[in-house]
Amino acid sequence: MDCPHPAVTLTEEPVRLSHCVSVVHWFTCDACGERAAVVTRTEMFLDRG
């Protein structure tokens, strides 16, 4: 993030795609709302139906 503000909120959001699930952590500036994302985990899965 390029904003100069020190206070940020950290949230977690699962993002499901057709073949995997990624866990994305968002750093959001409390003052201006600028966001930065970090993918912390991606898990692959197979549909064996």
N, C-alpha and C positions, 0 to 999 in steps of 0.2 A: 504494500500500500504506500502511496506517496503522500498521504495527508500528514500534517504535523501533529495531530492530536494524539495524546497518549492513551486515552480510555477506549478500549475495544470490548465488544461482546463476542464470545465464541459460541457458535451453534453447530449442531451436527445434523446432516440430512442424508438419508440413504437415497441413492439414485439407481433405479433398476433399469437395466438395458435387457435386450433379448437373451443375452448369454452370460451376463455377470451382474453383480451388484457392487457399486462403489460407495464407500462412505466418504462424504465430503464434509470437511469442517470449514465453516465460514467465519472469517474475522470481519466484524462490522464495526466501523467507527461510530461511537455513540454521539459524536458532535455533528459530523457531516454526512454519515450514511455510506461512505465509501466502503466497498467490500473487496475481500481477497479470499480466494478459495485454495484449500490444500486437500488433495485426495490422500487419505490416510490408509485406506485398505480397499482392495478390489478382490472379490471372490468370484470365481468361475463356477457355473453349474451346468449340468447336462440334463436335458429332459429325456428321461428313459421311459416315458409313457407308452 
